Amino acid sequence: MLRYVRKILDKAVLPVALWRGRFRQRPAPASRTYDKNVQKPVLKCSICNGEQVAGFKDIRTGKFDEVALIRTPGELEAFLKSYGINEITKEY
């Protein structure tokens, strides 16, 4: 019986890794910082396909630095929480 179970688990990659304890929970992302005097948080949104990219825009030059691709509301919340941002502006 055990041989049969191992044969099944060997064919399925993810269950084997879980069974052997190879995947562990990721650590929580560390708190990050940005220069609040020079940069402002911006969420760039595409009108065509709805793609959203979170990052920081340099107030002086207007250069945008991409930090994270936002696909779900949870990813946006994680971005805001990791940088300690309360509100973010959207640009199209």
PDB file of N, CA, C and O in Angstrom:
ATOM      1  N   MET A   1       0.821  -1.194   0.000  1.00  0.00           N
ATOM      2  CA  MET A   1       0.000   0.000   0.000  1.00  0.00           C
ATOM      3  C   MET A   1       0.863   1.255   0.000  1.00  0.00           C
ATOM      4  O   MET A   1       0.575   2.202  -0.731  1.00  0.00           O
ATOM      5  N   LEU A   2       1.912   1.273   0.806  1.00  0.00           N
ATOM      6  CA  LEU A   2       2.786   2.438   0.893  1.00  0.00           C
ATOM      7  C   LEU A   2       3.510   2.685  -0.427  1.00  0.00           C
ATOM      8  O   LEU A   2       3.704   3.836  -0.816  1.00  0.00           O
ATOM      9  N   ARG A   3       3.910   1.625  -1.115  1.00  0.00           N
ATOM     10  CA  ARG A   3       4.559   1.771  -2.413  1.00  0.00           C
ATOM     11  C   ARG A   3       3.608   2.418  -3.418  1.00  0.00           C
ATOM     12  O   ARG A   3       4.011   3.279  -4.201  1.00  0.00           O
ATOM     13  N   TYR A   4       2.363   2.003  -3.390  1.00  0.00           N
ATOM     14  CA  TYR A   4       1.363   2.556  -4.297  1.00  0.00           C
ATOM     15  C   TYR A   4       1.173   4.051  -4.039  1.00  0.00           C
ATOM     16  O   TYR A   4       1.088   4.836  -4.984  1.00  0.00           O
ATOM     17  N   VAL A   5       1.108   4.444  -2.786  1.00  0.00           N
ATOM     18  CA  VAL A   5       0.941   5.859  -2.421  1.00  0.00           C
ATOM     19  C   VAL A   5       2.149   6.658  -2.862  1.00  0.00           C
ATOM     20  O   VAL A   5       1.993   7.762  -3.383  1.00  0.00           O
ATOM     21  N   ARG A   6       3.343   6.136  -2.668  1.00  0.00           N
ATOM     22  CA  ARG A   6       4.554   6.845  -3.084  1.00  0.00           C
ATOM     23  C   ARG A   6       4.624   7.006  -4.593  1.00  0.00           C
ATOM     24  O   ARG A   6       5.085   8.041  -5.075  1.00  0.00           O
ATOM     25  N   LYS A   7       4.178   6.010  -5.354  1.00  0.00           N
ATOM     26  CA  LYS A   7       4.157   6.129  -6.803  1.00  0.00           C
ATOM     27  C   LYS A   7       3.237   7.258  -7.232  1.00  0.00           C
ATOM     28  O   LYS A   7       3.568   8.024  -8.136  1.00  0.00           O
ATOM     29  N   ILE A   8       2.096   7.362  -6.594  1.00  0.00           N
ATOM     30  CA  ILE A   8       1.148   8.436  -6.912  1.00  0.00           C
ATOM     31  C   ILE A   8       1.751   9.784  -6.543  1.00  0.00           C
ATOM     32  O   ILE A   8       1.663  10.734  -7.321  1.00  0.00           O
ATOM     33  N   LEU A   9       2.356   9.880  -5.380  1.00  0.00           N
ATOM     34  CA  LEU A   9       2.937  11.142  -4.941  1.00  0.00           C
ATOM     35  C   LEU A   9       4.149  11.545  -5.773  1.00  0.00           C
ATOM     36  O   LEU A   9       4.387  12.737  -5.968  1.00  0.00           O
ATOM     37  N   ASP A  10       4.909  10.591  -6.259  1.00  0.00           N
ATOM     38  CA  ASP A  10       6.064  10.908  -7.090  1.00  0.00           C
ATOM     39  C   ASP A  10       5.642  11.523  -8.425  1.00  0.00           C
ATOM     40  O   ASP A  10       6.386  12.323  -8.992  1.00  0.00           O
ATOM     41  N   LYS A  11       4.484  11.169  -8.924  1.00  0.00           N
ATOM     42  CA  LYS A  11       4.005  11.718 -10.186  1.00  0.00           C
ATOM     43  C   LYS A  11       3.449  13.124 -10.012  1.00  0.00           C
ATOM     44  O   LYS A  11       3.507  13.925 -10.945  1.00  0.00           O
ATOM     45  N   ALA A  12       2.931  13.430  -8.880  1.00  0.00           N
ATOM     46  CA  ALA A  12       2.373  14.756  -8.606  1.00  0.00           C
ATOM     47  C   ALA A  12       3.435  15.587  -7.891  1.00  0.00           C
ATOM     48  O   ALA A  12       3.769  15.306  -6.740  1.00  0.00           O
ATOM     49  N   VAL A  13       3.962  16.598  -8.558  1.00  0.00           N
ATOM     50  CA  VAL A  13       5.093  17.364  -8.038  1.00  0.00           C
ATOM     51  C   VAL A  13       4.729  18.167  -6.795  1.00  0.00           C
ATOM     52  O   VAL A  13       5.428  18.085  -5.785  1.00  0.00           O
ATOM     53  N   LEU A  14       3.668  18.928  -6.849  1.00  0.00           N
ATOM     54  CA  LEU A  14       3.317  19.788  -5.719  1.00  0.00           C
ATOM     55  C   LEU A  14       2.959  19.006  -4.460  1.00  0.00           C
ATOM     56  O   LEU A  14       3.459  19.344  -3.387  1.00  0.00           O
ATOM     57  N   PRO A  15       2.111  17.968  -4.541  1.00  0.00           N
ATOM     58  CA  PRO A  15       1.825  17.224  -3.314  1.00  0.00           C
ATOM     59  C   PRO A  15       3.057  16.569  -2.700  1.00  0.00           C
ATOM     60  O   PRO A  15       3.158  16.469  -1.477  1.00  0.00           O
ATOM     61  N   VAL A  16       3.999  16.120  -3.535  1.00  0.00           N
ATOM     62  CA  VAL A  16       5.216  15.511  -3.000  1.00  0.00           C
ATOM     63  C   VAL A  16       6.010  16.548  -2.222  1.00  0.00           C
ATOM     64  O   VAL A  16       6.506  16.276  -1.128  1.00  0.00           O
ATOM     65  N   ALA A  17       6.124  17.747  -2.801  1.00  0.00           N
ATOM     66  CA  ALA A  17       6.872  18.792  -2.115  1.00  0.00           C
ATOM     67  C   ALA A  17       6.191  19.163  -0.800  1.00  0.00           C
ATOM     68  O   ALA A  17       6.859  19.395   0.208  1.00  0.00           O
ATOM     69  N   LEU A  18       4.886  19.216  -0.816  1.00  0.00           N
ATOM     70  CA  LEU A  18       4.173  19.517   0.424  1.00  0.00           C
ATOM     71  C   LEU A  18       4.316  18.374   1.418  1.00  0.00           C
ATOM     72  O   LEU A  18       4.473  18.597   2.619  1.00  0.00           O
ATOM     73  N   TRP A  19       4.260  17.138   0.903  1.00  0.00           N
ATOM     74  CA  TRP A  19       4.363  15.963   1.765  1.00  0.00           C
ATOM     75  C   TRP A  19       5.730  15.903   2.422  1.00  0.00           C
ATOM     76  O   TRP A  19       5.845  15.513   3.584  1.00  0.00           O
ATOM     77  N   ARG A  20       6.761  16.283   1.693  1.00  0.00           N
ATOM     78  CA  ARG A  20       8.113  16.248   2.232  1.00  0.00           C
ATOM     79  C   ARG A  20       8.481  17.511   2.996  1.00  0.00           C
ATOM     80  O   ARG A  20       9.577  17.598   3.549  1.00  0.00           O
ATOM     81  N   GLY A  21       7.598  18.477   3.034  1.00  0.00           N
ATOM     82  CA  GLY A  21       7.828  19.688   3.812  1.00  0.00           C
ATOM     83  C   GLY A  21       8.780  20.675   3.172  1.00  0.00           C
ATOM     84  O   GLY A  21       9.455  21.429   3.873  1.00  0.00           O
ATOM     85  N   ARG A  22       8.846  20.682   1.851  1.00  0.00           N
ATOM     86  CA  ARG A  22       9.776  21.592   1.179  1.00  0.00           C
ATOM     87  C   ARG A  22       9.248  23.013   1.091  1.00  0.00           C
ATOM     88  O   ARG A  22      10.028  23.964   1.108  1.00  0.00           O
ATOM     89  N   PHE A  23       7.950  23.168   0.998  1.00  0.00           N
ATOM     90  CA  PHE A  23       7.379  24.504   0.901  1.00  0.00           C
ATOM     91  C   PHE A  23       7.023  24.995   2.297  1.00  0.00           C
ATOM     92  O   PHE A  23       6.320  24.328   3.057  1.00  0.00           O
ATOM     93  N   ARG A  24       7.516  26.146   2.599  1.00  0.00           N
ATOM     94  CA  ARG A  24       7.208  26.759   3.889  1.00  0.00           C
ATOM     95  C   ARG A  24       6.559  28.106   3.647  1.00  0.00           C
ATOM     96  O   ARG A  24       6.655  28.667   2.555  1.00  0.00           O
ATOM     97  N   GLN A  25       5.913  28.609   4.646  1.00  0.00           N
ATOM     98  CA  GLN A  25       5.240  29.882   4.522  1.00  0.00           C
ATOM     99  C   GLN A  25       6.265  30.996   4.362  1.00  0.00           C
ATOM    100  O   GLN A  25       7.288  31.011   5.045  1.00  0.00           O
ATOM    101  N   ARG A  26       5.985  31.926   3.457  1.00  0.00           N
ATOM    102  CA  ARG A  26       6.902  33.039   3.224  1.00  0.00           C
ATOM    103  C   ARG A  26       6.872  33.998   4.408  1.00  0.00           C
ATOM    104  O   ARG A  26       5.827  34.177   5.034  1.00  0.00           O
ATOM    105  N   PRO A  27       8.005  34.615   4.718  1.00  0.00           N
ATOM    106  CA  PRO A  27       8.004  35.600   5.779  1.00  0.00           C
ATOM    107  C   PRO A  27       7.252  36.858   5.343  1.00  0.00           C
ATOM    108  O   PRO A  27       7.158  37.150   4.151  1.00  0.00           O
ATOM    109  N   ALA A  28       6.732  37.580   6.290  1.00  0.00           N
ATOM    110  CA  ALA A  28       6.005  38.806   5.988  1.00  0.00           C
ATOM    111  C   ALA A  28       6.964  39.825   5.387  1.00  0.00           C
ATOM    112  O   ALA A  28       8.112  39.924   5.820  1.00  0.00           O
ATOM    113  N   PRO A  29       6.501  40.595   4.382  1.00  0.00           N
ATOM    114  CA  PRO A  29       7.397  41.573   3.782  1.00  0.00           C
ATOM    115  C   PRO A  29       7.796  42.647   4.790  1.00  0.00           C
ATOM    116  O   PRO A  29       6.988  43.098   5.602  1.00  0.00           O
ATOM    117  N   ALA A  30       9.049  43.038   4.716  1.00  0.00           N
ATOM    118  CA  ALA A  30       9.552  44.046   5.646  1.00  0.00           C
ATOM    119  C   ALA A  30       8.994  45.411   5.274  1.00  0.00           C
ATOM    120  O   ALA A  30       8.637  45.653   4.121  1.00  0.00           O
ATOM    121  N   SER A  31       8.923  46.275   6.230  1.00  0.00           N
ATOM    122  CA  SER A  31       8.462  47.631   5.997  1.00  0.00           C
ATOM    123  C   SER A  31       9.494  48.357   5.141  1.00  0.00           C
ATOM    124  O   SER A  31      10.687  48.329   5.442  1.00  0.00           O
ATOM    125  N   ARG A  32       9.042  48.992   4.100  1.00  0.00           N
ATOM    126  CA  ARG A  32       9.931  49.691   3.180  1.00  0.00           C
ATOM    127  C   ARG A  32       9.712  51.191   3.297  1.00  0.00           C
ATOM    128  O   ARG A  32       8.711  51.635   3.859  1.00  0.00           O
ATOM    129  N   THR A  33      10.628  51.955   2.780  1.00  0.00           N
ATOM    130  CA  THR A  33      10.508  53.404   2.856  1.00  0.00           C
ATOM    131  C   THR A  33      10.746  54.030   1.485  1.00  0.00           C
ATOM    132  O   THR A  33      11.303  53.401   0.585  1.00  0.00           O
ATOM    133  N   TYR A  34      10.319  55.261   1.349  1.00  0.00           N
ATOM    134  CA  TYR A  34      10.582  56.070   0.166  1.00  0.00           C
ATOM    135  C   TYR A  34      10.746  57.505   0.633  1.00  0.00           C
ATOM    136  O   TYR A  34      10.314  57.850   1.733  1.00  0.00           O
ATOM    137  N   ASP A  35      11.362  58.343  -0.184  1.00  0.00           N
ATOM    138  CA  ASP A  35      11.616  59.738   0.184  1.00  0.00           C
ATOM    139  C   ASP A  35      10.350  60.550  -0.046  1.00  0.00           C
ATOM    140  O   ASP A  35      10.008  60.858  -1.187  1.00  0.00           O
ATOM    141  N   LYS A  36       9.666  60.891   1.013  1.00  0.00           N
ATOM    142  CA  LYS A  36       8.383  61.593   0.921  1.00  0.00           C
ATOM    143  C   LYS A  36       8.533  63.028   0.427  1.00  0.00           C
ATOM    144  O   LYS A  36       7.570  63.607  -0.075  1.00  0.00           O
ATOM    145  N   ASN A  37       9.725  63.611   0.561  1.00  0.00           N
ATOM    146  CA  ASN A  37       9.951  64.970   0.090  1.00  0.00           C
ATOM    147  C   ASN A  37      10.147  65.035  -1.422  1.00  0.00           C
ATOM    148  O   ASN A  37       9.888  66.070  -2.035  1.00  0.00           O
ATOM    149  N   VAL A  38      10.596  63.948  -2.023  1.00  0.00           N
ATOM    150  CA  VAL A  38      10.917  63.940  -3.444  1.00  0.00           C
ATOM    151  C   VAL A  38       9.941  63.096  -4.258  1.00  0.00           C
ATOM    152  O   VAL A  38       9.702  63.390  -5.429  1.00  0.00           O
ATOM    153  N   GLN A  39       9.372  62.048  -3.653  1.00  0.00           N
ATOM    154  CA  GLN A  39       8.509  61.131  -4.387  1.00  0.00           C
ATOM    155  C   GLN A  39       7.098  61.107  -3.820  1.00  0.00           C
ATOM    156  O   GLN A  39       6.875  61.365  -2.637  1.00  0.00           O
ATOM    157  N   LYS A  40       6.149  60.788  -4.700  1.00  0.00           N
ATOM    158  CA  LYS A  40       4.773  60.579  -4.244  1.00  0.00           C
ATOM    159  C   LYS A  40       4.280  59.250  -4.791  1.00  0.00           C
ATOM    160  O   LYS A  40       4.620  58.883  -5.915  1.00  0.00           O
ATOM    161  N   PRO A  41       3.480  58.518  -4.008  1.00  0.00           N
ATOM    162  CA  PRO A  41       2.968  57.229  -4.479  1.00  0.00           C
ATOM    163  C   PRO A  41       1.898  57.419  -5.545  1.00  0.00           C
ATOM    164  O   PRO A  41       1.003  58.255  -5.409  1.00  0.00           O
ATOM    165  N   VAL A  42       2.007  56.631  -6.604  1.00  0.00           N
ATOM    166  CA  VAL A  42       1.088  56.746  -7.737  1.00  0.00           C
ATOM    167  C   VAL A  42       0.705  55.347  -8.204  1.00  0.00           C
ATOM    168  O   VAL A  42       1.523  54.427  -8.194  1.00  0.00           O
ATOM    169  N   LEU A  43      -0.547  55.205  -8.611  1.00  0.00           N
ATOM    170  CA  LEU A  43      -1.037  53.977  -9.217  1.00  0.00           C
ATOM    171  C   LEU A  43      -1.337  54.297 -10.676  1.00  0.00           C
ATOM    172  O   LEU A  43      -2.320  54.973 -10.979  1.00  0.00           O
ATOM    173  N   LYS A  44      -0.484  53.805 -11.587  1.00  0.00           N
ATOM    174  CA  LYS A  44      -0.686  54.053 -13.019  1.00  0.00           C
ATOM    175  C   LYS A  44      -1.639  53.002 -13.552  1.00  0.00           C
ATOM    176  O   LYS A  44      -1.403  51.803 -13.410  1.00  0.00           O
ATOM    177  N   CYS A  45      -2.723  53.466 -14.171  1.00  0.00           N
ATOM    178  CA  CYS A  45      -3.766  52.581 -14.675  1.00  0.00           C
ATOM    179  C   CYS A  45      -3.887  52.736 -16.190  1.00  0.00           C
ATOM    180  O   CYS A  45      -3.847  53.851 -16.711  1.00  0.00           O
ATOM    181  N   SER A  46      -4.031  51.633 -16.878  1.00  0.00           N
ATOM    182  CA  SER A  46      -4.208  51.636 -18.323  1.00  0.00           C
ATOM    183  C   SER A  46      -5.701  51.718 -18.636  1.00  0.00           C
ATOM    184  O   SER A  46      -6.513  51.006 -18.046  1.00  0.00           O
ATOM    185  N   ILE A  47      -6.039  52.585 -19.559  1.00  0.00           N
ATOM    186  CA  ILE A  47      -7.436  52.709 -19.970  1.00  0.00           C
ATOM    187  C   ILE A  47      -7.831  51.515 -20.835  1.00  0.00           C
ATOM    188  O   ILE A  47      -8.968  51.046 -20.771  1.00  0.00           O
ATOM    189  N   CYS A  48      -6.901  51.028 -21.636  1.00  0.00           N
ATOM    190  CA  CYS A  48      -7.204  49.958 -22.606  1.00  0.00           C
ATOM    191  C   CYS A  48      -7.479  48.613 -21.943  1.00  0.00           C
ATOM    192  O   CYS A  48      -8.540  48.023 -22.145  1.00  0.00           O
ATOM    193  N   ASN A  49      -6.519  48.128 -21.149  1.00  0.00           N
ATOM    194  CA  ASN A  49      -6.653  46.765 -20.642  1.00  0.00           C
ATOM    195  C   ASN A  49      -6.811  46.684 -19.128  1.00  0.00           C
ATOM    196  O   ASN A  49      -6.931  45.585 -18.587  1.00  0.00           O
ATOM    197  N   GLY A  50      -6.813  47.809 -18.437  1.00  0.00           N
ATOM    198  CA  GLY A  50      -7.040  47.798 -16.998  1.00  0.00           C
ATOM    199  C   GLY A  50      -5.829  47.421 -16.165  1.00  0.00           C
ATOM    200  O   GLY A  50      -5.954  47.215 -14.958  1.00  0.00           O
ATOM    201  N   GLU A  51      -4.663  47.329 -16.781  1.00  0.00           N
ATOM    202  CA  GLU A  51      -3.450  46.989 -16.040  1.00  0.00           C
ATOM    203  C   GLU A  51      -3.111  48.113 -15.067  1.00  0.00           C
ATOM    204  O   GLU A  51      -3.227  49.292 -15.402  1.00  0.00           O
ATOM    205  N   GLN A  52      -2.694  47.743 -13.866  1.00  0.00           N
ATOM    206  CA  GLN A  52      -2.331  48.727 -12.841  1.00  0.00           C
ATOM    207  C   GLN A  52      -0.916  48.446 -12.353  1.00  0.00           C
ATOM    208  O   GLN A  52      -0.551  47.301 -12.090  1.00  0.00           O
ATOM    209  N   VAL A  53      -0.123  49.512 -12.237  1.00  0.00           N
ATOM    210  CA  VAL A  53       1.241  49.415 -11.748  1.00  0.00           C
ATOM    211  C   VAL A  53       1.407  50.441 -10.631  1.00  0.00           C
ATOM    212  O   VAL A  53       1.126  51.626 -10.812  1.00  0.00           O
ATOM    213  N   ALA A  54       1.866  49.969  -9.481  1.00  0.00           N
ATOM    214  CA  ALA A  54       2.096  50.862  -8.348  1.00  0.00           C
ATOM    215  C   ALA A  54       3.566  51.241  -8.318  1.00  0.00           C
ATOM    216  O   ALA A  54       4.443  50.430  -8.618  1.00  0.00           O
ATOM    217  N   GLY A  55       3.812  52.475  -7.953  1.00  0.00           N
ATOM    218  CA  GLY A  55       5.185  52.942  -7.885  1.00  0.00           C
ATOM    219  C   GLY A  55       5.249  54.344  -7.323  1.00  0.00           C
ATOM    220  O   GLY A  55       4.314  54.825  -6.682  1.00  0.00           O
ATOM    221  N   PHE A  56       6.365  54.984  -7.577  1.00  0.00           N
ATOM    222  CA  PHE A  56       6.591  56.323  -7.047  1.00  0.00           C
ATOM    223  C   PHE A  56       7.008  57.250  -8.167  1.00  0.00           C
ATOM    224  O   PHE A  56       7.828  56.896  -9.014  1.00  0.00           O
ATOM    225  N   LYS A  57       6.424  58.466  -8.161  1.00  0.00           N
ATOM    226  CA  LYS A  57       6.717  59.466  -9.174  1.00  0.00           C
ATOM    227  C   LYS A  57       7.553  60.564  -8.541  1.00  0.00           C
ATOM    228  O   LYS A  57       7.209  61.100  -7.487  1.00  0.00           O
ATOM    229  N   ASP A  58       8.651  60.888  -9.198  1.00  0.00           N
ATOM    230  CA  ASP A  58       9.513  61.967  -8.727  1.00  0.00           C
ATOM    231  C   ASP A  58       8.790  63.284  -8.972  1.00  0.00           C
ATOM    232  O   ASP A  58       8.380  63.568 -10.097  1.00  0.00           O
ATOM    233  N   ILE A  59       8.634  64.078  -7.941  1.00  0.00           N
ATOM    234  CA  ILE A  59       7.882  65.330  -8.033  1.00  0.00           C
ATOM    235  C   ILE A  59       8.596  66.322  -8.940  1.00  0.00           C
ATOM    236  O   ILE A  59       7.945  67.059  -9.681  1.00  0.00           O
ATOM    237  N   ARG A  60       9.920  66.353  -8.893  1.00  0.00           N
ATOM    238  CA  ARG A  60      10.701  67.328  -9.664  1.00  0.00           C
ATOM    239  C   ARG A  60      10.773  66.979 -11.144  1.00  0.00           C
ATOM    240  O   ARG A  60      10.529  67.835 -11.994  1.00  0.00           O
ATOM    241  N   THR A  61      11.103  65.745 -11.457  1.00  0.00           N
ATOM    242  CA  THR A  61      11.346  65.356 -12.849  1.00  0.00           C
ATOM    243  C   THR A  61      10.153  64.688 -13.513  1.00  0.00           C
ATOM    244  O   THR A  61      10.063  64.689 -14.741  1.00  0.00           O
ATOM    245  N   GLY A  62       9.237  64.118 -12.741  1.00  0.00           N
ATOM    246  CA  GLY A  62       8.093  63.410 -13.292  1.00  0.00           C
ATOM    247  C   GLY A  62       8.404  61.980 -13.667  1.00  0.00           C
ATOM    248  O   GLY A  62       7.558  61.302 -14.249  1.00  0.00           O
ATOM    249  N   LYS A  63       9.604  61.497 -13.348  1.00  0.00           N
ATOM    250  CA  LYS A  63       9.987  60.127 -13.657  1.00  0.00           C
ATOM    251  C   LYS A  63       9.236  59.167 -12.742  1.00  0.00           C
ATOM    252  O   LYS A  63       9.135  59.390 -11.535  1.00  0.00           O
ATOM    253  N   PHE A  64       8.705  58.087 -13.338  1.00  0.00           N
ATOM    254  CA  PHE A  64       7.944  57.097 -12.586  1.00  0.00           C
ATOM    255  C   PHE A  64       8.789  55.850 -12.394  1.00  0.00           C
ATOM    256  O   PHE A  64       9.310  55.302 -13.365  1.00  0.00           O
ATOM    257  N   ASP A  65       8.934  55.397 -11.163  1.00  0.00           N
ATOM    258  CA  ASP A  65       9.644  54.167 -10.832  1.00  0.00           C
ATOM    259  C   ASP A  65       8.627  53.097 -10.482  1.00  0.00           C
ATOM    260  O   ASP A  65       7.905  53.216  -9.491  1.00  0.00           O
ATOM    261  N   GLU A  66       8.571  52.041 -11.305  1.00  0.00           N
ATOM    262  CA  GLU A  66       7.631  50.945 -11.073  1.00  0.00           C
ATOM    263  C   GLU A  66       8.120  50.091  -9.918  1.00  0.00           C
ATOM    264  O   GLU A  66       9.306  49.771  -9.829  1.00  0.00           O
ATOM    265  N   VAL A  67       7.197  49.721  -9.029  1.00  0.00           N
ATOM    266  CA  VAL A  67       7.543  48.873  -7.897  1.00  0.00           C
ATOM    267  C   VAL A  67       6.809  47.540  -7.966  1.00  0.00           C
ATOM    268  O   VAL A  67       7.414  46.490  -7.753  1.00  0.00           O
ATOM    269  N   ALA A  68       5.504  47.573  -8.263  1.00  0.00           N
ATOM    270  CA  ALA A  68       4.724  46.336  -8.228  1.00  0.00           C
ATOM    271  C   ALA A  68       3.598  46.364  -9.251  1.00  0.00           C
ATOM    272  O   ALA A  68       2.961  47.396  -9.459  1.00  0.00           O
ATOM    273  N   LEU A  69       3.360  45.226  -9.883  1.00  0.00           N
ATOM    274  CA  LEU A  69       2.199  45.039 -10.741  1.00  0.00           C
ATOM    275  C   LEU A  69       1.033  44.647  -9.854  1.00  0.00           C
ATOM    276  O   LEU A  69       1.126  43.703  -9.069  1.00  0.00           O
ATOM    277  N   ILE A  70      -0.062  45.376  -9.981  1.00  0.00           N
ATOM    278  CA  ILE A  70      -1.236  45.142  -9.130  1.00  0.00           C
ATOM    279  C   ILE A  70      -2.290  44.411  -9.956  1.00  0.00           C
ATOM    280  O   ILE A  70      -2.807  44.946 -10.936  1.00  0.00           O
ATOM    281  N   ARG A  71      -2.601  43.179  -9.545  1.00  0.00           N
ATOM    282  CA  ARG A  71      -3.604  42.379 -10.244  1.00  0.00           C
ATOM    283  C   ARG A  71      -4.866  42.186  -9.419  1.00  0.00           C
ATOM    284  O   ARG A  71      -5.946  41.978  -9.972  1.00  0.00           O
ATOM    285  N   THR A  72      -4.735  42.256  -8.088  1.00  0.00           N
ATOM    286  CA  THR A  72      -5.888  42.049  -7.208  1.00  0.00           C
ATOM    287  C   THR A  72      -5.913  43.155  -6.158  1.00  0.00           C
ATOM    288  O   THR A  72      -4.892  43.796  -5.911  1.00  0.00           O
ATOM    289  N   PRO A  73      -7.070  43.385  -5.539  1.00  0.00           N
ATOM    290  CA  PRO A  73      -7.129  44.361  -4.452  1.00  0.00           C
ATOM    291  C   PRO A  73      -6.216  43.995  -3.277  1.00  0.00           C
ATOM    292  O   PRO A  73      -5.716  44.878  -2.581  1.00  0.00           O
ATOM    293  N   GLY A  74      -6.002  42.713  -3.060  1.00  0.00           N
ATOM    294  CA  GLY A  74      -5.110  42.272  -1.991  1.00  0.00           C
ATOM    295  C   GLY A  74      -3.668  42.696  -2.234  1.00  0.00           C
ATOM    296  O   GLY A  74      -2.959  43.057  -1.295  1.00  0.00           O
ATOM    297  N   GLU A  75      -3.231  42.654  -3.496  1.00  0.00           N
ATOM    298  CA  GLU A  75      -1.874  43.095  -3.823  1.00  0.00           C
ATOM    299  C   GLU A  75      -1.716  44.592  -3.601  1.00  0.00           C
ATOM    300  O   GLU A  75      -0.661  45.050  -3.162  1.00  0.00           O
ATOM    301  N   LEU A  76      -2.765  45.356  -3.903  1.00  0.00           N
ATOM    302  CA  LEU A  76      -2.719  46.798  -3.647  1.00  0.00           C
ATOM    303  C   LEU A  76      -2.628  47.073  -2.154  1.00  0.00           C
ATOM    304  O   LEU A  76      -1.844  47.919  -1.725  1.00  0.00           O
ATOM    305  N   GLU A  77      -3.422  46.367  -1.364  1.00  0.00           N
ATOM    306  CA  GLU A  77      -3.373  46.534   0.093  1.00  0.00           C
ATOM    307  C   GLU A  77      -1.998  46.169   0.649  1.00  0.00           C
ATOM    308  O   GLU A  77      -1.490  46.843   1.545  1.00  0.00           O
ATOM    309  N   ALA A  78      -1.399  45.111   0.121  1.00  0.00           N
ATOM    310  CA  ALA A  78      -0.065  44.707   0.571  1.00  0.00           C
ATOM    311  C   ALA A  78       0.970  45.774   0.231  1.00  0.00           C
ATOM    312  O   ALA A  78       1.865  46.045   1.032  1.00  0.00           O
ATOM    313  N   PHE A  79       0.859  46.377  -0.942  1.00  0.00           N
ATOM    314  CA  PHE A  79       1.772  47.451  -1.333  1.00  0.00           C
ATOM    315  C   PHE A  79       1.621  48.646  -0.404  1.00  0.00           C
ATOM    316  O   PHE A  79       2.609  49.187   0.094  1.00  0.00           O
ATOM    317  N   LEU A  80       0.382  49.052  -0.175  1.00  0.00           N
ATOM    318  CA  LEU A  80       0.137  50.204   0.697  1.00  0.00           C
ATOM    319  C   LEU A  80       0.631  49.945   2.115  1.00  0.00           C
ATOM    320  O   LEU A  80       1.213  50.826   2.748  1.00  0.00           O
ATOM    321  N   LYS A  81       0.399  48.743   2.604  1.00  0.00           N
ATOM    322  CA  LYS A  81       0.809  48.400   3.961  1.00  0.00           C
ATOM    323  C   LYS A  81       2.326  48.341   4.092  1.00  0.00           C
ATOM    324  O   LYS A  81       2.879  48.781   5.100  1.00  0.00           O
ATOM    325  N   SER A  82       3.008  47.795   3.072  1.00  0.00           N
ATOM    326  CA  SER A  82       4.457  47.645   3.173  1.00  0.00           C
ATOM    327  C   SER A  82       5.177  48.986   3.187  1.00  0.00           C
ATOM    328  O   SER A  82       6.248  49.102   3.783  1.00  0.00           O
ATOM    329  N   TYR A  83       4.609  50.002   2.540  1.00  0.00           N
ATOM    330  CA  TYR A  83       5.233  51.320   2.534  1.00  0.00           C
ATOM    331  C   TYR A  83       4.585  52.284   3.523  1.00  0.00           C
ATOM    332  O   TYR A  83       5.054  53.413   3.665  1.00  0.00           O
ATOM    333  N   GLY A  84       3.535  51.875   4.200  1.00  0.00           N
ATOM    334  CA  GLY A  84       2.864  52.735   5.173  1.00  0.00           C
ATOM    335  C   GLY A  84       2.117  53.892   4.514  1.00  0.00           C
ATOM    336  O   GLY A  84       2.115  55.010   5.030  1.00  0.00           O
ATOM    337  N   ILE A  85       1.491  53.624   3.389  1.00  0.00           N
ATOM    338  CA  ILE A  85       0.767  54.643   2.635  1.00  0.00           C
ATOM    339  C   ILE A  85      -0.712  54.565   2.978  1.00  0.00           C
ATOM    340  O   ILE A  85      -1.297  53.483   3.020  1.00  0.00           O
ATOM    341  N   ASN A  86      -1.312  55.737   3.224  1.00  0.00           N
ATOM    342  CA  ASN A  86      -2.740  55.781   3.533  1.00  0.00           C
ATOM    343  C   ASN A  86      -3.587  55.995   2.288  1.00  0.00           C
ATOM    344  O   ASN A  86      -4.662  55.410   2.158  1.00  0.00           O
ATOM    345  N   GLU A  87      -3.109  56.828   1.376  1.00  0.00           N
ATOM    346  CA  GLU A  87      -3.870  57.085   0.142  1.00  0.00           C
ATOM    347  C   GLU A  87      -2.906  57.164  -1.030  1.00  0.00           C
ATOM    348  O   GLU A  87      -1.739  57.527  -0.882  1.00  0.00           O
ATOM    349  N   ILE A  88      -3.427  56.813  -2.198  1.00  0.00           N
ATOM    350  CA  ILE A  88      -2.609  56.790  -3.416  1.00  0.00           C
ATOM    351  C   ILE A  88      -3.407  57.422  -4.538  1.00  0.00           C
ATOM    352  O   ILE A  88      -4.619  57.231  -4.633  1.00  0.00           O
ATOM    353  N   THR A  89      -2.724  58.177  -5.390  1.00  0.00           N
ATOM    354  CA  THR A  89      -3.406  58.820  -6.512  1.00  0.00           C
ATOM    355  C   THR A  89      -3.310  57.924  -7.741  1.00  0.00           C
ATOM    356  O   THR A  89      -2.358  57.160  -7.904  1.00  0.00           O
ATOM    357  N   LYS A  90      -4.329  58.037  -8.609  1.00  0.00           N
ATOM    358  CA  LYS A  90      -4.345  57.256  -9.845  1.00  0.00           C
ATOM    359  C   LYS A  90      -4.026  58.183 -11.023  1.00  0.00           C
ATOM    360  O   LYS A  90      -4.499  59.318 -11.095  1.00  0.00           O
ATOM    361  N   GLU A  91      -3.216  57.664 -11.934  1.00  0.00           N
ATOM    362  CA  GLU A  91      -2.918  58.375 -13.184  1.00  0.00           C
ATOM    363  C   GLU A  91      -3.267  57.447 -14.334  1.00  0.00           C
ATOM    364  O   GLU A  91      -3.018  56.243 -14.282  1.00  0.00           O
ATOM    365  N   TYR A  92      -3.849  58.033 -15.378  1.00  0.00           N
ATOM    366  CA  TYR A  92      -4.249  57.247 -16.543  1.00  0.00           C
ATOM    367  C   TYR A  92      -3.395  57.590 -17.732  1.00  0.00           C
ATOM    368  O   TYR A  92      -3.584  57.027 -18.811  1.00  0.00           O
TER     369      TYR A  92
END
